[in-house]
Structure formats: C-alpha cells, structure tokens
Amino acid sequence: MIRAILHITLREWKRILTRPDHCLVLLVMPAFLFFFYAYIYEKQQAEDLPVAIWDEDHSPVSRQITFLLEQTPSIHITHAVSSQAELEQLMQSQQITGAVHFPKNLEKDIKSRHPVKVSIFTNAASLVPGKLIYKDATTVIVTAGSGVNLQKFMKTGMTEEKAMALIMPVSLTTYPLYNPTYNYQHYLVPGLITVALQMMIIMVAVLLLNKEWSEGTMDELRHMARNSAGNIIAGKTLAHLGVSWVNFVLITGIIFPFFALDHPGTTFHLFILFNFLALACIGIGLMISALAGDAMLALDVGLFYTSPAFVFSGFTFPRWGMPWYDQYYANLMPYTPFLDAFFKVYFMELPLRYAMPEVIKLLLFIGFTFFIAVFFLQLRLNKTVTHVIPLTAPGSENGGA
C-alpha cells in the first residue's frame, strides 16, 4: 500500500510540473500574487490625507489648532473654505477626505468655559481614513482646548497639577493592540495571501479526479492503486500538500521577511495551522471532484464555494454582525476557523493551545471531506472494474483434442 501511494504521489508531482494549468495555478501564480498584494499596500498606512479647514473664528487659538492638526500623521491641510456648501463640493469631487470647522467666538468661549462645538467632517465611504482623521483631530482639539484653560488657571497662580485636575478630572489612555498604527500591509496582506491560496488549492483539487476520467487515465491510476480509492486520495493529497509547503516557504521565508511582516516565534505554529488549512482545502476539492462527474460543473461549484470566503470569514466585518444565514455559511468554509486561529497565533502571538477549538473544526472538515471523497470514488471504481473471463482452447472441455 505504501509503495502504491508513493508511486501515485510521484505521478501526481509529474502531472503538476508538466501540466501548464496546474503548474501556473499552484507554483507560478502564488508567487506573483503574494508580491502583488504586498506591493499594493507598500505605503502601509494612510498618511497626509487631504483635509479642509473652515475657520469662522480667525483667532490665535484656531490658528494654533490648525497648526497642530497639520503636525499629525494622518492630516494634511490642503484647502481653506468659507461655507459648508464649499466643503461638501470639495468632498464630493474627492479633493478632500475630511474637514474641521471652528465656529465663531471659539477662543472666547473656551476661555470663559462655555460649551464649544467644533465639527469634524469625514468621508464615511472610506472607513479607515475617516477614522484616522477623526482620531487625530479629536486628540488635537481636546488637547488644545485643555491647554488654553490650563494657561488661564496657571496665570492666576494655580499649580499645574491642580489646574490639570480641574480641566481633566478623568485621565483616559487608549492602547490599540496588535495593529496600533493601523498598518494596511501588516493587517491585510497576510489575510489576502491565505485566502488566495485557499482558492487556488480548491480550484485545482476539484479537477484531480474527474480529469482522470475525462482524459481516460483513470484505469492506469486504478491499477497503480490496486483498485483502492484510499490509495489514490492519499497519493494525490501528499503531492498537493507538498506543493502547499513550497508556498509556505515562499510566504514565511521570503514575503514576510522582505516586507517586515514576520512575527518571530510564530512560524512553527503557523506551519501547523497552514497544513490543516491545506488538507481541508484539498479534501473539499477531492470531495467535489468525486461527486461531480463533469469537470466544468466541479469548477463552477468550487468557484461558487470559494469566492465569498474573504467576505464571510469576518476579516473585514465581524461575523456576529452578519445575518444568521451568513454566519451559518461562513462556518461551512475552512478559512473561517483558520482565520480565527491565525489571529490568535500570528497577530496575538499566543501559544497554539489557544487555537485548539479552531483546529478541531478544521479536523472535522478534513475527516468529513476525505471520507466522502474516498467513499464515492470507490463506488465509481467498483463500477468500472472489468471482469476478465479466461478463454479456453477449443475442445479443452472434452479433455483436449
């Protein structure tokens, strides 16, 4: 059995390396896509976003706040407007991403401790840039307003500590964890790479069995496997698992270090998770290939199944905020538990034991899909077995003549 599996594995490797479609999808396209995704977000984070100032106060305080806004990483003052209509026109023409409005009597009201309403306009169609502008602008405006009152109290002879206690009785400190700089490259690229790899593995795996039938090579493979579907599945799985190892080395050995995306100490844990994802994807592809007799039908099913993986996984929008049927569909894809485990092991740098619930889900995917693939492939093999009837020489039934 082991010899048969090894022969099938070597045969499958030859098919991968000699068939342009397999070689392109499994070995050439991953390298291109991984570098392409990483270069898209080479800037890493949104900086110097165009912002307009609508200043109706024209006071030293409003000018000082404008200066401080310009010093933040995300804000770059590009326009000065005099009305909300002008502000909206600039935003609609995509010349600005946000704006800040200083009302009349800003300085006077701050010093007299009257309520002051400073408005921040952001383009909510661009969620991350809008949040960055809001975060930096809020920090500057609150700090500047407190600074004006701090100087006023200290001029009366009050100590700085007492003045600060009056101005800000509650001290608030925020600690953004795991991606504190809102780095696009650090956050998005690993997810895009892994979901693309899942799609490539499944789209090739759905053709592994029905291509043998359509090309008339299944009899050769069946004889090599001694009519065992388990041997066929095991041999093909080992070959494609080996291909996934090549891509893992590409990701963790070249892409991550080159773009400074690696987290020291997480490579071994990632390798284990990566193997579970690869096996689950191969199992799903083989199951579809065993059930669907037509190659085009298998491709359509594989494409329909894998396309929404990134959206439904919860990478860009939390799953608990989705309708129940979308959450159910998300749990039917191996990328969903893999992503949850990936966050724990890669971003949070937790030990692998914290990802055991997700590992168990991936094992269930693997066990179910491989069982179905072997079962239905064996049924098809048994139907095609040719029973050879031995021929006897003429007259042999009479003892020969």
N, C-alpha and C positions, 0 to 999 in steps of 0.2 A: 504493500500500500504506500509506504513512504517513497519507494522508488518511483511509483507511478505519479505521485504528487509532485515530486521533484522534476520529472520529465515534463509534466504539464506546465509547471512553473517556468522552466526554461523555454518551452514552446511559446508561452504567453509573452515572455520578455522579448523573444524574437519578433513576435507579431507587433508588439508595441514599438520596437525600434525600426521595423521595416514598413509599417503601415503609416503613411503620411498623416492621416486623420488622428490616429492615436498619439503619435509622436508629437504632433503640433499641439494638441489639447493638453496632454499630460506633462510635457517636458519643455516645450518652447514657449507657449502662451503664458504659463505661470511666471516665468522669469520676466517677460515683457510687462505683464500686468502689475506685478509686485513693484517694479521700479516705477512704472507709470503712476500708480496710486500714490507712492511715496513722494514723487516729484510734484504732484498736484498740490500737495499741502506742504511744500518745502518752506513756505513762509511761516508755517507752524501756527501762528495766531494772528488774529485781526488787530492791526495797529494803524494809527493815524487815519481813523475813519473821518470822513468829511462831516463837519458839524457847523451849523449856523448859529449866530448869536443875535437875539432880539433884545436889545438893551433900551428900555424906556427910562432908566434912572440916570445913566451917564454920570455916575458918581465914582469917587476913588474906590469905593468898595466893589462896585460892579466891574470896574476895570481890573481890580486885583483878582477877583474871582475868575474873570476871563483869562487872565494870565496863568493862573493856577490850572485851569482846565486844559490849556494848551500844553502844560507840562506832563499831563497824564499819558500813559502809553496808547490808549485807545482813541483819544480825541485830538483832532487837528482842525482848528478853526479856519474855515475857508470862505465863509460868507457872513456879512452883516445885513440883517433885514430890518424892516421898519413896520411890518404888519404880519398877521397870521396868514393872510392870503398869499403873500410873497413866500412865506415859509413853506406853505403847502405846495405851491407851484414848484419850488426847488426840490422838494421831496418826491413829488410825482414824476418829475423829469429825471429822478435818480442822481441829482447833483449832490445831494446831502443824504446822510443816513440818520441824522438826528439834529436837534436844535435845543437851545436853552433860552428861556425868556425871563428877563429881570424886570419886574414891574416898577412903576413909579414909586418914589419915596422908599426904595429898598434900604438905603443906608439909614435914613431917618427912623424907619420902623424897627430896624434891627437894634439900633442904639436905644430906642425907647421901649424895647422889649414888647413891641406889638407883633401880632401874627404876621408873617410874611409868606406870600405864596409865590415860590419860584417854580416855573413849569418846565418840565423836561419832555421833549417830543422825540419819540423813537419810531423807526420803521419796524413794526412788529412782523412784517413779512420776512425780515431777516432776523431770526430769533437771537442767535448768538451775538452778532454785532450790536443789536439793540440792547441786550442785557449788559454788554460790556460798557456801552456808553452810559447807561443808567447807573451802573455800579460806580464808575469813576466820577461821574457828575455829582451823584448823591454824596459821595465821600468828600469831594472838594467843597460843595456848597454847605454841608453841615459843619465841616471843619472851619471854613471861612467865617460863617455866621457866629460860631462859638468864639472864634478868635477876636472878632470885633467886640463882643461883650467882655471877653477876658481882659482886653486892654482898658476898656472903660472901668471895670472894677479895680484893676490894679492901679489906675491913676488916683483912685480915692484912698490908696494906702493899704488895700486888702492884699494879703499874701496870695501867691499864685495857687497854692493848694486849696485854699478856702474859696477862691474865685472859681476854680475848676469844679469844686464840689457843688457850687450853686448853678453853674452853667450845665454841667453834665453829671447829675447825681448817680446815673447808672452808666457804667463803663461796659461797652459791648465790643467784643473781639470775635471776629469770624476766622475760621480756619478751613479754607477749601482743601479737601483731601484728594489724593490720588491723581488729580489733574489741576493743580492750583492755578496755573497760568492759562487755562482754557486752550491748551495746545491742540490744534486740529490734527496735526500729524501724529502726535503721540496717542491721541484718542481714537481717531477714525481709521488710520491706516491698518493697524492690526485686525480690526473688525472686517474691513473691506477685503483684506487678503484672505482671511479664513473663510469668509462666505463665498468668495470667488472660487477658492479651492474646493469647497464642498460641491459647488455646482459642476465644476469640471470633472470631479471624480464620479458623481452620479451620472452625468450625461454620457460618459464613456462606458460606465458599468452597465447601463441599460441596454447596451448593444452586444455585450460579451457573449451571450448565449444565442440570441436569435440571429446574429450574424453568422454563427457557425452553421445554423440550419439553412439560412438563405444561400450561403456560399457552398454548401454541400460538403463541409469539412467535419460535420458532427460525427460521422461514422468513424473517421480516423481518431478523433478525440475520444469517442466512446471506447474503442478498442484499447487505446492507450490507458484509459482509466479503468479498464476491466468492467465496463458497464456500470460503474459506480458514480452516481451523481455527486456524492460527497467528495470523491477524489477530484472531480472536475472543479467543483466550487472551491475546494481548498487550494488547488494549484493556481487557479486564476486569482484568488484572493491574495495569496502570498506574493505573486508577481506585482499586483497593483498596490499592495501595502509597501513593497519595496520602492515603487515609484513615489509614493507619498513620503517616504523617508528622504528621498532626494530633494523633494520640495521643502521638507522641514529643514534640512541643512541649508538650503538656499535662503529660507526665511530667517532662521536664527543665527546662521553663520555669516551671512552677507548683508541681507536687507536691514535687519535690526541694528547690527553694529555700525553699518555705513551711515544710517540716518539717526544714530544715537537713540534707538527705540528699545534697546535691550534692558532688561531688569536682571542684574546679576543674581544668581542663585535660583532662578525660576526655570532654567532651560530643561532640566530633567523632568520636573513636574509638567511642563508644557508638552514634552515629548510623550508622556503617558496619556495626557488628555488628547493630544493630536492623534495618537494611534486609535483611541476609542472612537473619535470622530471619523477617521478614515475607514475603519471597519464598519461603522454604522452606515456610512455612505455607500461603501461597496456592497453591503448587504441589501440596502434598499434598491440599488441598481440591479443586482442579480435577481432579486425577487420580482421586480418589474419585467426583467428580461425573460424570466422563466414563465411568467403568467401571460405576457403579451407575445403572441406569435409573430406579429408584424413589427418590423424594425421602426417604421415611421410612427406607428402607434406608441411604441415604447418611448421614442424620443419625445413625442408630444406629452405623454404622461410625466416623464422626467422633467421636462421644461416647466410644465404647469405646477409641479410639486416644488421645484427648487426656486423658482423666480421670486416669490414673496418672502423668502427666508429672512432677508435682512430687515424687512419692514416689520414682520411679525415677531422677530426674536426679542424685541424690547431694547435694541441697541440705541435707537434714536427716539423712541417713545415708550414709556413704561407699559408693560403688558396689563397691569391691573387697571389702567385707564381705558383699555380696549373693550368692546362688547364681548360678552361671554363666548360667542361662537368664534370670534377671532382668537381669543385666548385658547380655546379648545384646539383650533387649527394650529396655533403656534406650538402646542405640545406634541403635535404629530410630526414635528421635524427635529432631527437630531441636533441641528445647530442651536436650538433654544437652550437645552441643558448644557451644551458645550459652552455657549456664551456666558451663562451664569457661572460656570466653573472657571472659565477664562478670566473673568473679572476678579474672582477671588484669588486665583493663583498668580496672575500676571500683574494686574493693577494694584491689588492689595498686598501681594507677596505673602499670602497665607500658606501654611502647610497644606499638603494635598488632602489631608483628612477632612478639611472644611468643605471640600468639594465632593464628598462621598455621595450625598443624595443625587447629584447630577451624574456622577459616574454610574450609579445603579440604574438610572434612567437610560443612559447610553448602552449599558449592558443588556437591558431589556430590548432595546432597538436591535442590537446585534443578534441576540438569541432568537427573537421572533422572525426577523427577516431572513436569516440564514436557514432556519428550519423550513420556512415556506419555500425558499428557493430550492433547497435540496429535495423536498417532498415532491414538488410539481415537476422538477427536471427529471427525477427518477421515473415518474409516471410517463413522461414523454419518451424517455429512453426505452422503457419496457415495451412501449407500443411499437417501437421501430426495430426491435430485435428480430433479426432474420433467422428463422429455424432452418438449418441446412439438413436436408434429408439425404442420407448416404445412398448412392446408386449401387446396385448390384449387377454383376456381369450377366449377360444373357444365359439362361439355363442354369444359373447358380442355384435357383430354388430347387432344382432337381438333383442337386449334388454336383452340377457342372458336367459339361459335355465336351 
